[in-house]
């Protein structure tokens, strides 16, 4: 609370998080932002790259067929990113649970 503020929350209590949870919150936010950016960029990038360079360029597929197979690559990429996020979140939660149990 602020000095002289005996009722309710002060401005610092609302704006500044407690120091014990600050590191955890920033770590969670960084992880979430990393996987959010990865979820947006990786499937879109792989879609266009695989369409142009792999399916049309290397395999010589038609435009229509390359759309189909590039979409499959993008869907697989989404699932891989989701699996990685679940793995990282699960391991981070398990680590925090073990550290909390030792206290």
C-alpha positions in Angstrom: 0.0 0.0 0.0 1.0 3.6 -0.4 2.1 5.6 2.6 -0.9 7.1 4.4 -3.3 4.8 2.5 -5.0 2.6 5.1 -8.1 1.7 3.1 -8.1 -0.5 -0.1 -5.4 -1.0 -2.6 -2.9 1.6 -3.5 -1.7 2.3 -7.0 1.5 0.4 -6.6 -0.4 -2.7 -5.5 -2.4 -2.7 -8.7 0.3 -1.7 -11.1 3.3 -3.5 -9.7 3.0 -7.3 -9.1 4.5 -8.9 -6.1 8.2 -9.7 -6.4 7.7 -13.4 -5.7 5.4 -13.9 -8.7 7.0 -11.4 -11.0 9.6 -13.9 -12.3 7.1 -16.6 -12.9 4.6 -14.2 -14.6 7.3 -12.9 -17.0 8.5 -16.4 -17.7 5.0 -17.6 -18.5 4.4 -14.5 -20.7 7.6 -15.1 -22.6 6.7 -18.7 -23.3 3.2 -17.8 -24.4 4.4 -15.0 -26.7 7.1 -17.3 -28.2 4.6 -20.0 -29.0 2.0 -17.5 -30.2 4.5 -16.0 -32.7 5.6 -19.5 -33.7 1.9 -20.6 -34.2 1.3 -17.7 -36.6 4.5 -17.6 -38.6 5.6 -21.2 -38.9 2.5 -22.7 -40.6 2.1 -19.7 -42.9 5.7 -19.7 -43.8 5.8 -23.5 -44.4 2.6 -23.3 -46.4 4.0 -20.9 -49.0 7.6 -22.3 -48.9 6.5 -25.9 -49.4 3.9 -24.9 -52.1 6.4 -22.9 -54.2 9.7 -24.6 -53.6 8.9 -28.2 -52.8 5.6 -29.2 -54.5 5.7 -26.9 -57.5 9.4 -26.5 -57.9 10.9 -29.9 -57.0 8.0 -32.3 -57.6 6.5 -30.3 -60.5 2.9 -30.6 -59.3 0.1 -28.5 -60.6 -1.1 -25.4 -58.8 -4.2 -27.1 -57.6 -2.4 -30.2 -56.1 0.3 -28.0 -54.5 -2.4 -26.1 -52.6 -3.7 -29.3 -51.1 -0.3 -30.7 -50.0 0.9 -27.4 -48.7 -2.2 -27.2 -46.6 -1.4 -30.6 -45.1 2.1 -29.3 -44.3 0.7 -26.3 -42.5 -1.8 -28.4 -40.5 1.0 -30.7 -39.4 3.1 -27.7 -38.4 0.2 -26.4 -36.2 0.0 -29.7 -34.5 3.7 -29.8 -33.9 3.7 -26.3 -32.4 0.8 -27.2 -30.1 2.5 -30.4 -29.0 5.7 -28.5 -28.2 3.7 -25.9 -26.2 2.0 -28.7 -24.2 5.3 -30.4 -23.6 7.0 -27.1 -22.4 4.0 -26.1 -20.2 3.8 -29.6 -18.7 7.5 -29.7 -17.8 7.4 -26.2 -16.5 4.4 -27.0 -14.3 6.0 -30.2 -13.0 9.2 -28.4 -12.2 7.4 -25.7 -10.2 5.3 -28.4 -8.4 8.5 -30.2 -7.4 10.1 -27.0 -6.2 7.0 -26.1 -4.2 6.9 -29.6 -2.6 10.4 -29.2 -1.3 9.6 -26.1 0.7 
